[in-house]
């Protein structure tokens, strides 16, 4: 069958073509007078010989490879003693392959293709070398495009979505895609019974007119929405979430967006829509729902260089409190952090794209610089801008009771001065914007990710008053042979205000580690106290560039450059003091993300107390 590329390997020597595609090609060939009867059979004397090699000349090498992959004489039949057996030559197969080549190139705007076969025999081995010499002839271009029947209000938008234009080369797949784009456009605007037919007319030797005959039919709107299946409380939630109100256009886009909103709830295993015409231009929409098991139990164990071992466990019930109000319990444990939390949420609380959460956590952190124990209560509201990706605005109000133990050692070797005990009540407002435009969660090849956050303590309500912001921007650029260039920039800055003279130690910036600047161990980059312990800073900047190259099976190789630094205060920032590291990385592709091993080698030596090279092993990409 003709695929997107135009040729699929033949089945038993037969050519199978999509009817609409075949009609377009044959029409063009007939109009051009270029579809001659098949020539007399060639190479009868070599019937049953093996084809040692099939070459195609006269076209670009990439095109030749694509054509050869769809020809009968280019197909190996199987494996014999570890080798692929050569195809058997038959004159009929040669004639069929010649026609395949002509059809393939005709679909790309060359209706007058001439293919001359040349056979070079090897009588001793009874093998045959086949050369197909191709003369493409002149290429046909699009001379005119007409869309009779298209509603006047859609003409400008139609010209933008077609994807083809006057003066471009005629390529059948592009014309077919333009026809499909017109249908989608009409459906999107509520023309539920729209139909588009295409035809061709040869205006000159090298110019063709494309006609898209449009029958839009009536525009339809949703008059009513009803639900079937599921429990009453979830049907009420679905009604608030679907986002399809009476009067909305009855279009695939409307149905698709409604389905995506419902699927994001995680409560339904199956979502089906059925429309019924109840009046001219009016549809009744029925949504059939099938519930899924709302309970999830998970356990995980991880080990890597930054945190020797990390355990986590969780239990979730997405409808424990009915109406989509779920509850989750989580536990995390590592040598530097322990946390136990529970949270509840309500989807669609202020509209179909909103979600409210309430969480309570008990946390303990044991870092080189500080030890803290805290009880936290957090209330949050999330607004989702996009249904097909993570594009969220998250606002939270956090109330904490914190007990800090400061481990920093103060002396003449540091500019940091001792600060009062910062234990006590902390109330902060947090605003985070996440925009994930990457094409894959675990293995992105293109797109971007932006995560920007602002946190500020509420004056008078907190023992310590401060503000901080951090922005992480990542871009992915595709490269040849499935390689990708990944880039990252992460700046951060914070400061105390009011009567406070220092930020809490857990709100300072730290750098270094597998997911940070890989020339240093975890949190070892930046200012240190008299004992050589990292103390963090108010300003941080990290940048990275990395090339990821598939090499064999599920393995890929990476080469990276990292640069970063942490400064105590903003006035001390000097870009020429940023530490720089380079190194190789090796990754194994798994269903849960890559398992990575990186070796960071420092090119700078501003901090002589740290090693010149660091080895990291972890799960996931560094960014």
LOLOGU-792633 format. One line per 10 residues: number of its first residue (from 1); their letters; for each residue x, y, z of C-alpha. Coordinates in Angstrom, 1 decimal, padded with zeros to 4 digits. Example, Ala and Ser with C-alpha at 12.3 -4.5 7.8 and 13.67 -1.06 7.14 Angstrom:
REM LOLOGU-792633
1	as	012.3 -004.5 007.8 ~ 013.7 -001.1 007.1 $
REM end
This chain:
REM LOLOGU-792633
1	xxxxxxxxxx	000.0 000.0 000.0 ~ 001.2 003.5 -000.6 ~ 002.3 004.9 002.7 ~ 003.2 008.4 003.8 ~ 006.4 008.1 001.8 ~ 004.5 006.7 -001.1 ~ 005.8 003.1 -001.3 ~ 005.5 000.1 001.0 ~ 007.2 -003.2 000.3 ~ 005.0 -005.2 -002.1 $
11	xxxxxxxxxx	003.0 -008.3 -001.1 ~ 003.4 -011.3 -003.4 ~ 004.5 -008.9 -006.2 ~ 001.2 -007.0 -006.2 ~ 000.8 -003.3 -006.0 ~ -001.9 -002.1 -003.5 ~ -002.8 001.6 -003.6 ~ -005.2 003.7 -001.7 ~ -008.2 004.3 -004.0 ~ -008.2 008.1 -003.7 $
21	xxxxxxxxxx	-004.5 008.3 -004.1 ~ -004.5 006.1 -007.2 ~ -007.3 008.1 -008.7 ~ -005.4 011.3 -008.4 ~ -002.2 009.9 -009.9 ~ -003.9 008.1 -012.7 ~ -005.9 011.2 -013.5 ~ -002.7 013.3 -013.7 ~ -001.0 010.7 -015.8 ~ -003.9 010.5 -018.3 $
31	xxxxxxxxxx	-004.2 014.2 -018.5 ~ -000.5 014.4 -019.2 ~ -000.6 011.6 -021.7 ~ 002.2 009.9 -019.7 ~ 000.7 006.6 -018.6 ~ 001.7 004.3 -021.5 ~ 001.0 000.7 -021.7 ~ 003.6 -001.6 -020.2 ~ 006.6 -002.3 -022.5 ~ 007.3 -005.8 -023.6 $
41	xxxxxxxxxx	008.7 -008.1 -021.0 ~ 012.5 -007.9 -020.6 ~ 015.0 -010.5 -019.4 ~ 012.9 -013.7 -020.2 ~ 016.2 -015.6 -020.5 ~ 017.1 -014.8 -016.9 ~ 013.9 -016.2 -015.3 ~ 014.7 -017.8 -012.0 ~ 018.1 -016.2 -011.6 ~ 019.0 -014.5 -008.3 $
51	xxxxxxxxxx	019.2 -010.7 -008.2 ~ 022.6 -009.9 -006.8 ~ 022.0 -006.1 -006.7 ~ 019.3 -003.6 -007.6 ~ 020.4 000.0 -008.4 ~ 018.4 003.0 -009.2 ~ 020.0 006.0 -010.9 ~ 018.7 009.4 -012.0 ~ 017.2 010.4 -008.6 ~ 018.6 011.6 -005.3 $
61	xxxxxxxxxx	020.3 008.8 -003.2 ~ 017.7 009.2 -000.4 ~ 014.8 008.9 -002.9 ~ 016.5 005.9 -004.5 ~ 016.7 004.2 -001.2 ~ 013.1 004.9 -000.5 ~ 012.0 003.5 -003.9 ~ 014.2 000.4 -003.6 ~ 012.6 -000.5 -000.3 ~ 009.3 -000.8 -002.0 $
71	xxxxxxxxxx	010.3 -002.9 -005.0 ~ 009.8 -006.6 -005.4 ~ 013.3 -007.2 -006.7 ~ 014.7 -005.2 -003.8 ~ 013.2 -007.5 -001.1 ~ 015.0 -010.3 000.6 ~ 012.8 -013.3 001.2 ~ 014.2 -014.6 004.5 ~ 017.2 -015.9 006.3 ~ 019.2 -019.0 005.2 $
81	xxxxxxxxxx	022.2 -020.0 007.2 ~ 022.4 -016.5 008.8 ~ 022.2 -014.7 005.4 ~ 019.3 -013.0 003.7 ~ 018.3 -014.9 000.5 ~ 018.4 -012.9 -002.7 ~ 015.2 -012.2 -004.6 ~ 014.4 -014.3 -007.6 ~ 014.2 -012.5 -010.9 ~ 011.0 -012.7 -012.9 $
91	xxxxxxxxxx	010.2 -010.6 -016.0 ~ 006.8 -009.8 -014.7 ~ 008.2 -008.6 -011.4 ~ 010.5 -006.3 -013.3 ~ 007.6 -004.7 -015.2 ~ 005.7 -004.3 -012.0 ~ 008.6 -002.6 -010.3 ~ 009.0 -000.2 -013.3 ~ 005.3 000.8 -012.9 ~ 005.8 001.2 -009.1 $
101	xxxxxxxxxx	008.7 003.6 -009.7 ~ 006.6 005.6 -012.2 ~ 003.6 005.7 -009.8 ~ 005.9 006.7 -006.9 ~ 007.4 009.6 -008.8 ~ 004.1 010.6 -010.4 ~ 002.7 011.1 -006.9 ~ 005.6 013.6 -006.4 ~ 004.8 015.6 -009.5 ~ 006.7 013.8 -012.3 $
111	xxxxxxxxxx	004.1 012.4 -014.6 ~ 006.4 011.7 -017.6 ~ 008.9 009.4 -015.9 ~ 010.8 007.1 -018.2 ~ 012.5 004.0 -016.7 ~ 015.0 002.0 -018.7 ~ 016.1 -001.3 -017.2 ~ 019.7 -002.6 -017.7 ~ 020.5 -006.2 -016.9 ~ 024.1 -007.4 -016.2 $
121	xxxxxxxxxx	024.3 -011.2 -015.9 ~ 026.8 -013.3 -014.1 ~ 026.3 -016.6 -015.9 ~ 028.7 -018.6 -013.6 ~ 026.7 -017.8 -010.5 ~ 023.3 -017.4 -012.3 ~ 023.0 -014.0 -010.8 ~ 021.8 -010.8 -012.3 ~ 022.5 -007.2 -011.6 ~ 019.5 -004.9 -012.3 $
131	xxxxxxxxxx	019.9 -001.2 -012.9 ~ 016.8 001.1 -013.3 ~ 017.9 004.2 -015.1 ~ 015.3 006.9 -014.4 ~ 014.6 010.0 -016.4 ~ 012.1 012.0 -014.3 ~ 011.2 014.6 -017.0 ~ 009.8 018.0 -016.0 ~ 008.0 018.4 -012.7 ~ 004.4 019.6 -012.5 $
141	xxxxxxxxxx	003.7 022.6 -010.3 ~ 000.4 023.9 -008.8 ~ -000.8 026.6 -011.2 ~ -004.2 027.3 -009.5 ~ -006.3 026.3 -006.5 ~ -010.0 026.6 -006.3 ~ -012.4 025.9 -003.4 ~ -015.9 026.2 -004.7 ~ -018.6 025.9 -002.1 ~ -016.4 027.0 000.8 $
151	xxxxxxxxxx	-018.2 029.4 003.1 ~ -017.0 033.0 002.6 ~ -016.1 033.5 006.3 ~ -013.6 030.5 006.2 ~ -011.7 031.4 003.0 ~ -008.9 033.2 004.7 ~ -008.4 030.5 007.4 ~ -008.6 027.8 004.7 ~ -005.7 029.4 002.7 ~ -003.7 029.3 006.0 $
161	xxxxxxxxxx	-004.4 025.6 006.8 ~ -004.0 024.1 003.3 ~ -000.3 023.7 003.5 ~ 000.0 024.1 -000.3 ~ 000.3 027.2 -002.5 ~ 000.4 028.2 -006.2 ~ 003.9 027.7 -007.6 ~ 004.8 024.8 -005.4 ~ 005.6 021.4 -006.8 ~ 002.6 019.0 -007.1 $
171	xxxxxxxxxx	003.0 016.3 -004.5 ~ -000.1 014.0 -004.1 ~ 000.4 013.4 -000.4 ~ 000.5 017.2 000.2 ~ -002.8 017.6 -001.8 ~ -004.4 014.8 000.1 ~ -003.3 016.4 003.4 ~ -004.7 019.7 002.2 ~ -008.1 018.0 001.6 ~ -008.0 016.5 005.1 $
181	xxxxxxxxxx	-007.1 019.9 006.6 ~ -010.2 021.5 004.8 ~ -012.4 018.8 006.3 ~ -011.0 019.4 009.8 ~ -011.5 023.1 009.4 ~ -015.2 022.7 008.5 ~ -015.8 020.3 011.3 ~ -014.1 022.6 013.7 ~ -016.5 025.3 012.8 ~ -019.5 023.1 013.4 $
191	xxxxxxxxxx	-020.2 021.7 009.9 ~ -020.7 018.2 011.2 ~ -021.7 016.7 007.8 ~ -019.0 018.5 005.7 ~ -017.6 016.8 002.6 ~ -014.7 017.8 000.4 ~ -013.9 016.2 -003.0 ~ -010.7 017.0 -005.0 ~ -010.1 016.9 -008.7 ~ -007.2 017.9 -011.0 $
201	xxxxxxxxxx	-007.1 019.6 -014.4 ~ -003.8 019.9 -016.4 ~ -003.6 023.5 -017.5 ~ -000.3 023.2 -019.3 ~ 002.6 020.8 -019.7 ~ 003.9 021.7 -016.2 ~ 000.9 023.3 -014.5 ~ -002.1 021.7 -012.8 ~ -005.2 023.2 -011.2 ~ -006.4 021.6 -008.0 $
211	xxxxxxxxxx	-010.2 021.9 -007.2 ~ -011.5 021.2 -003.8 ~ -015.3 021.0 -004.2 ~ -016.8 021.8 -000.7 ~ -020.2 020.7 000.5 ~ -020.3 022.2 004.0 ~ -023.8 021.2 004.9 ~ -025.4 022.7 008.0 ~ -023.6 024.1 011.1 ~ -024.5 022.2 014.2 $
221	xxxxxxxxxx	-024.5 023.3 017.8 ~ -025.0 021.3 021.0 ~ -028.4 021.8 022.4 ~ -028.1 019.5 025.4 ~ -025.5 017.4 027.2 ~ -026.4 014.2 029.1 ~ -024.4 011.4 030.8 ~ -024.8 007.7 031.0 ~ -023.0 005.2 033.2 ~ -020.8 005.9 036.2 $
231	xxxxxxxxxx	-022.2 007.0 039.6 ~ -024.4 010.0 040.2 ~ -021.7 012.0 042.0 ~ -019.2 011.4 039.1 ~ -021.7 012.4 036.5 ~ -022.2 015.7 038.3 ~ -018.4 016.1 038.3 ~ -018.2 015.3 034.6 ~ -020.9 017.9 033.9 ~ -018.8 020.6 035.5 $
241	xxxxxxxxxx	-015.6 019.3 033.9 ~ -016.5 018.6 030.3 ~ -016.7 022.3 029.4 ~ -019.3 021.8 026.7 ~ -022.2 024.1 027.3 ~ -025.5 024.3 025.4 ~ -024.9 026.4 022.3 ~ -021.3 025.2 021.8 ~ -020.3 024.2 018.3 ~ -020.8 020.5 017.7 $
251	xxxxxxxxxx	-017.4 019.7 016.3 ~ -014.6 017.2 016.7 ~ -012.5 019.8 018.5 ~ -015.3 020.4 021.0 ~ -015.6 016.6 021.6 ~ -011.9 016.1 021.8 ~ -011.4 018.9 024.3 ~ -014.3 017.6 026.5 ~ -012.8 014.1 026.4 ~ -009.3 015.3 027.4 $
261	xxxxxxxxxx	-010.8 017.2 030.3 ~ -012.6 014.1 031.6 ~ -009.5 011.9 031.1 ~ -007.3 014.2 033.2 ~ -009.5 013.4 036.2 ~ -008.2 009.8 036.1 ~ -011.6 008.5 037.1 ~ -012.9 007.0 033.8 ~ -011.6 004.0 031.8 ~ -013.8 004.8 028.8 $
271	xxxxxxxxxx	-015.3 008.0 027.5 ~ -017.5 007.9 024.4 ~ -019.6 010.6 022.7 ~ -022.7 010.2 020.6 ~ -024.5 013.0 018.8 ~ -028.1 012.9 017.7 ~ -029.8 015.4 015.4 ~ -032.8 016.7 017.1 ~ -033.6 019.8 015.0 ~ -032.0 021.6 012.0 $
281	xxxxxxxxxx	-028.5 022.6 013.2 ~ -029.0 021.1 016.7 ~ -027.4 018.1 018.3 ~ -028.0 016.3 021.5 ~ -024.7 015.1 023.0 ~ -024.7 011.9 025.0 ~ -021.5 011.0 027.0 ~ -021.1 007.4 028.0 ~ -018.7 006.8 030.9 ~ -017.1 003.7 032.4 $
291	xxxxxxxxxx	-015.4 004.0 035.7 ~ -011.9 002.8 036.4 ~ -010.5 001.6 039.7 ~ -009.7 004.8 041.6 ~ -007.1 003.2 043.9 ~ -003.4 003.1 043.3 ~ -000.6 001.6 045.5 ~ 003.0 002.3 044.7 ~ 006.5 001.5 046.1 ~ 009.9 002.6 044.8 $
301	xxxxxxxxxx	013.5 002.2 045.6 ~ 016.2 004.3 044.1 ~ 020.0 004.4 044.4 ~ 022.3 007.0 042.9 ~ 025.4 009.1 043.7 ~ 023.6 012.1 045.1 ~ 021.5 010.2 047.6 ~ 022.8 006.7 048.3 ~ 019.3 005.2 048.7 ~ 015.9 006.7 048.4 $
311	xxxxxxxxxx	012.6 004.9 049.3 ~ 009.1 006.1 048.6 ~ 005.6 004.7 049.0 ~ 002.2 006.0 048.3 ~ -001.5 005.2 048.3 ~ -004.1 007.2 046.3 ~ -007.8 007.0 046.1 ~ -009.1 009.4 043.5 ~ -012.7 009.3 044.7 ~ -012.6 008.5 048.4 $
321	xxxxxxxxxx	-014.6 011.5 049.4 ~ -017.0 011.2 046.4 ~ -017.5 013.7 043.6 ~ -013.9 013.3 042.4 ~ -012.5 014.5 045.8 ~ -009.5 012.2 046.3 ~ -007.0 011.5 049.0 ~ -003.3 010.5 048.8 ~ -000.7 009.4 051.4 ~ 003.0 009.6 050.6 $
331	xxxxxxxxxx	006.2 008.7 052.4 ~ 009.7 009.5 051.3 ~ 013.0 008.5 053.1 ~ 016.6 009.1 052.2 ~ 019.8 009.9 054.2 ~ 019.1 013.7 053.9 ~ 015.3 013.9 053.8 ~ 012.3 012.2 055.4 ~ 008.7 013.2 054.7 ~ 005.2 011.9 055.4 $
341	xxxxxxxxxx	002.3 013.7 053.8 ~ -001.4 013.5 053.1 ~ -003.4 015.5 050.7 ~ -006.9 015.9 049.4 ~ -008.2 017.7 046.3 ~ -011.2 018.9 044.5 ~ -011.2 019.1 040.7 ~ -013.2 021.6 038.7 ~ -013.7 023.7 041.8 ~ -013.9 027.1 040.0 $
351	xxxxxxxxxx	-014.3 025.8 036.4 ~ -013.3 022.9 034.3 ~ -009.6 023.8 034.2 ~ -009.1 024.4 038.0 ~ -008.1 022.1 040.9 ~ -007.9 022.9 044.6 ~ -005.6 021.0 046.9 ~ -005.0 020.9 050.7 ~ -001.9 019.1 052.1 ~ -000.4 018.4 055.5 $
361	xxxxxxxxxx	003.3 017.3 055.7 ~ 005.8 016.4 058.4 ~ 009.4 016.9 057.1 ~ 012.9 016.4 058.4 ~ 016.0 017.5 056.5 ~ 019.6 016.7 057.6 ~ 022.0 018.6 055.4 ~ 025.6 019.6 055.9 ~ 024.6 023.2 056.6 ~ 021.5 022.7 058.7 $
371	xxxxxxxxxx	019.0 020.3 060.3 ~ 015.3 021.1 060.3 ~ 012.0 019.6 061.4 ~ 008.8 021.1 060.2 ~ 005.1 020.6 060.1 ~ 003.5 022.2 057.0 ~ 000.0 022.9 055.9 ~ -000.4 024.0 052.2 ~ -003.5 025.2 050.3 ~ -003.2 025.4 046.6 $
381	xxxxxxxxxx	-005.1 026.3 043.4 ~ -004.0 025.2 040.0 ~ -005.2 026.6 036.6 ~ -004.4 024.6 033.5 ~ -004.0 026.6 030.2 ~ -003.7 023.6 027.9 ~ -005.3 020.3 027.6 ~ -002.7 018.5 025.6 ~ 000.4 019.4 027.7 ~ 001.4 020.6 031.2 $
391	xxxxxxxxxx	000.9 024.4 031.1 ~ -000.2 025.3 034.6 ~ -000.3 028.3 036.9 ~ 000.0 027.1 040.5 ~ -000.6 029.3 043.6 ~ -000.1 028.0 047.1 ~ -000.3 029.4 050.6 ~ 002.1 027.6 053.0 ~ 002.0 027.7 056.8 ~ 004.9 026.0 058.5 $
401	xxxxxxxxxx	006.2 025.5 062.0 ~ 010.0 025.0 061.7 ~ 012.7 024.0 064.1 ~ 016.2 024.9 062.7 ~ 019.6 023.8 063.9 ~ 022.3 025.8 062.2 ~ 025.5 023.7 061.5 ~ 027.5 026.4 059.9 ~ 030.9 027.2 061.5 ~ 031.7 030.9 061.4 $
411	xxxxxxxxxx	035.2 032.3 061.3 ~ 037.5 034.7 059.5 ~ 037.3 032.6 056.3 ~ 033.7 033.5 055.5 ~ 031.8 036.7 055.0 ~ 028.6 035.2 056.5 ~ 028.0 036.3 060.0 ~ 025.9 034.3 062.6 ~ 022.2 035.0 062.4 ~ 019.5 034.7 065.1 $
421	xxxxxxxxxx	017.6 031.4 065.4 ~ 015.1 031.3 062.6 ~ 012.9 028.6 064.1 ~ 009.2 029.4 064.5 ~ 006.3 030.2 062.2 ~ 006.7 030.7 058.5 ~ 003.9 031.8 056.2 ~ 004.7 032.1 052.5 ~ 002.9 032.7 049.3 ~ 004.1 030.8 046.2 $
431	xxxxxxxxxx	003.3 031.3 042.6 ~ 004.7 028.9 040.0 ~ 004.3 028.8 036.2 ~ 005.0 025.6 034.3 ~ 005.0 025.4 030.6 ~ 006.1 022.0 029.2 ~ 006.2 022.2 025.4 ~ 008.5 019.2 024.9 ~ 007.4 016.3 022.7 ~ 008.2 013.5 025.3 $
441	xxxxxxxxxx	008.4 013.3 029.0 ~ 011.3 010.9 029.3 ~ 013.1 011.3 026.0 ~ 012.4 014.7 024.5 ~ 013.8 015.5 021.1 ~ 012.2 018.9 020.5 ~ 010.4 021.7 022.3 ~ 011.0 023.4 025.6 ~ 010.3 023.4 029.3 ~ 009.9 026.6 031.4 $
451	xxxxxxxxxx	009.4 026.5 035.1 ~ 009.4 029.8 037.0 ~ 008.6 030.3 040.6 ~ 008.3 033.1 043.1 ~ 008.1 032.7 046.9 ~ 007.6 035.5 049.4 ~ 007.1 035.4 053.2 ~ 004.0 037.2 054.4 ~ 005.1 040.3 056.4 ~ 004.2 040.2 060.1 $
461	xxxxxxxxxx	002.9 036.6 059.8 ~ 006.4 035.1 059.7 ~ 009.4 035.0 062.0 ~ 011.6 035.5 059.0 ~ 010.8 037.7 056.0 ~ 012.3 037.0 052.6 ~ 011.6 036.7 048.9 ~ 013.2 034.5 046.3 ~ 012.6 033.5 042.6 ~ 014.1 030.8 040.4 $
471	xxxxxxxxxx	013.6 030.2 036.7 ~ 014.6 027.0 034.8 ~ 014.5 027.2 031.0 ~ 015.3 024.1 028.9 ~ 015.3 023.7 025.1 ~ 015.6 020.7 022.9 ~ 016.8 020.9 019.3 ~ 016.6 017.8 017.0 ~ 019.8 016.9 015.2 ~ 020.6 014.3 012.4 $
481	xxxxxxxxxx	020.4 010.6 013.2 ~ 018.0 010.9 016.1 ~ 020.5 013.0 018.1 ~ 019.4 016.0 020.2 ~ 021.0 019.1 021.5 ~ 019.7 020.0 025.0 ~ 020.3 023.4 026.5 ~ 019.5 024.8 030.0 ~ 019.8 028.1 031.9 ~ 018.8 028.3 035.6 $
491	xxxxxxxxxx	019.1 031.6 037.4 ~ 017.9 032.2 041.0 ~ 018.0 035.2 043.4 ~ 016.7 035.9 046.8 ~ 017.0 038.4 049.7 ~ 015.7 039.1 053.2 ~ 013.6 042.1 053.9 ~ 012.0 043.9 056.8 ~ 013.9 043.2 060.1 ~ 015.4 040.0 058.8 $
501	xxxxxxxxxx	019.1 039.9 058.1 ~ 019.3 036.5 056.5 ~ 017.2 034.0 054.6 ~ 016.3 030.6 056.1 ~ 019.1 028.1 055.2 ~ 016.7 025.8 053.3 ~ 015.6 028.7 051.1 ~ 019.2 029.6 050.0 ~ 020.6 028.4 046.7 ~ 022.9 025.4 046.4 $
511	xxxxxxxxxx	024.6 023.9 043.3 ~ 026.5 020.8 042.3 ~ 025.4 017.2 041.7 ~ 023.9 014.9 039.1 ~ 021.0 017.2 038.3 ~ 023.0 020.4 038.7 ~ 026.6 021.3 037.9 ~ 028.2 017.9 037.3 ~ 031.8 019.0 038.0 ~ 030.9 019.0 041.7 $
521	xxxxxxxxxx	029.3 016.6 044.2 ~ 025.8 017.4 045.5 ~ 025.6 021.0 047.0 ~ 029.5 021.4 047.0 ~ 029.6 024.3 044.6 ~ 029.5 027.8 046.1 ~ 030.6 029.6 049.3 ~ 031.8 027.6 052.3 ~ 032.2 028.2 056.0 ~ 035.4 027.9 058.0 $
531	xxxxxxxxxx	035.1 024.1 058.1 ~ 034.6 023.8 054.4 ~ 030.9 023.1 054.6 ~ 028.8 024.7 051.8 ~ 026.7 027.5 053.2 ~ 024.5 028.3 050.2 ~ 024.0 031.8 048.7 ~ 021.3 034.3 047.7 ~ 022.3 034.2 044.0 ~ 022.8 031.2 041.7 $
541	xxxxxxxxxx	023.4 030.7 038.0 ~ 023.7 027.4 036.1 ~ 024.0 026.7 032.4 ~ 024.4 023.5 030.5 ~ 024.7 022.3 026.9 ~ 024.5 018.6 026.1 ~ 024.4 016.5 022.9 ~ 022.7 013.1 023.2 ~ 023.5 010.5 020.5 ~ 022.0 007.0 020.1 $
551	xxxxxxxxxx	024.8 004.5 019.5 ~ 023.6 000.9 019.8 ~ 020.5 -000.9 021.0 ~ 019.0 001.1 023.9 ~ 022.3 002.9 024.7 ~ 023.1 006.5 023.9 ~ 026.2 008.6 024.4 ~ 026.2 012.2 025.7 ~ 028.8 015.0 025.8 ~ 028.1 017.9 028.1 $
561	xxxxxxxxxx	029.4 021.3 029.2 ~ 028.2 022.6 032.5 ~ 028.9 026.0 034.1 ~ 027.6 027.4 037.4 ~ 028.3 029.3 040.6 ~ 026.6 030.4 043.8 ~ 027.3 033.8 045.4 ~ 026.5 035.0 048.9 ~ 025.1 038.4 047.7 ~ 024.0 039.9 044.4 $
571	xxxxxxxxxx	026.8 042.5 044.4 ~ 029.4 039.7 044.4 ~ 028.3 038.2 041.1 ~ 031.1 037.7 038.6 ~ 030.5 035.6 035.5 ~ 034.3 035.1 035.1 ~ 034.2 033.2 038.4 ~ 031.8 030.5 037.2 ~ 033.1 027.0 037.5 ~ 033.1 025.0 034.2 $
581	xxxxxxxxxx	033.1 021.2 033.7 ~ 032.9 018.9 030.7 ~ 032.5 015.2 030.3 ~ 030.9 012.2 028.7 ~ 027.7 010.4 029.7 ~ 026.2 007.0 029.0 ~ 022.5 006.3 029.2 ~ 020.4 003.2 029.0 ~ 016.9 003.6 027.8 ~ 014.2 002.1 030.1 $
591	xxxxxxxxxx	010.4 002.5 030.4 ~ 010.8 004.7 033.4 ~ 013.4 007.0 031.9 ~ 017.1 006.6 031.2 ~ 019.7 005.2 033.6 ~ 022.6 007.6 033.3 ~ 026.2 007.6 034.2 ~ 028.1 011.0 033.9 ~ 031.8 011.9 034.5 ~ 032.3 015.6 035.1 $
601	xxxxxxxxxx	035.8 017.0 034.6 ~ 036.5 020.5 035.8 ~ 038.2 022.9 033.5 ~ 038.4 025.6 036.2 ~ 039.8 025.4 039.7 ~ 038.5 028.4 041.7 ~ 037.7 026.0 044.5 ~ 040.8 023.9 045.2 ~ 039.1 022.0 048.1 ~ 037.0 020.0 045.7 $
611	xxxxxxxxxx	038.1 017.1 043.4 ~ 039.0 017.7 039.8 ~ 036.5 015.1 038.5 ~ 033.3 013.6 039.8 ~ 031.3 010.5 038.8 ~ 027.5 010.5 038.9 ~ 025.0 007.7 038.4 ~ 021.2 008.3 038.5 ~ 017.8 007.7 036.9 ~ 016.5 010.4 034.5 $
621	xxx	018.0 013.1 032.4 ~ 019.8 015.9 034.1 ~ 017.4 018.3 032.4 $
REM end
